[in-house]
Amino acid sequence: MAPNKPRCTFKECKSAAQRIVGDCGFCDGHFCAKHRLLEDHKCSGLEDCKKESHERNAAQLEAERTQVIRGV
């Protein structure tokens, strides 16, 4: 007997979960194409994700900041 395909873990959704892109690293759920985004499956880790992204973007902007060279 073939193994069952993983199903979307969103409430009452019965669609097949997508491999790799449907896996949420914040809540460890497996989701279909419709629910794969954090906002769409109301992820419990959404705030952590936003905070992490903000910190990463701030660090990138700081690294790319133009420095003024005086006396040239």
N, C-alpha and C positions, 0 to 999 in steps of 0.2 A: 504494500500500500504506500502511495506517495505521501510525503510529509505535507501537512497543511501549509498553505502560503500564509505568511504573517499578515494580519489585518491591521488596519488603521486603529490606533488606540484612542482616537477622539470619540467622546461619548457614544453616540448611537450610529457612527459611521461603520459600514460593513465593507468598504473598498479595500483593495489590497494595498499594503504599505509599500512605498517605494524603497528600493535598496539605496543605501548610502545617503542620497539627498533627503530621504524621508526620516532619517535618524536625527533626533534632537539631542545635542550634547548637554543641554541644560536640565532637561527633565527625564532624559533617557527613554522617551517615547518613540514609537515608530509610526509614521504618518503617511497618508496618501498624498497625491499631488495637491489636492484641495486644502489640506490641513498642515502641510509641511512647514510653513512659515510660523515663527513664534507668535505673531499676532493672531494668526488664524486658529491655532489650537489653544490660545489663551495660556501660554506657557507660564509655569510657576517661576521660571528663571528669567523672565523677560527683563525685569529691573536690573538683575545682575549683568545680563547681556548688554543693556544700554550703558550701564556704568563702565563696563569693561571696554566697550567700543569708544566711549568718550575719552577714557584715559589713554587708549592707544592712539586716537586721533590727536589729542593734545600733545603727546610725546612726539608724534611725527611732525606736527607744526613747529614745535620747539626745535627739533633737529634741523628743520629747513629754514629757520629764521635767518634773515640776511644780517650780516655783521657789518657795522660801519668801521671803515679803516680811516683813522684820523692822521693828518699830517702827510698825506700823499699828494 
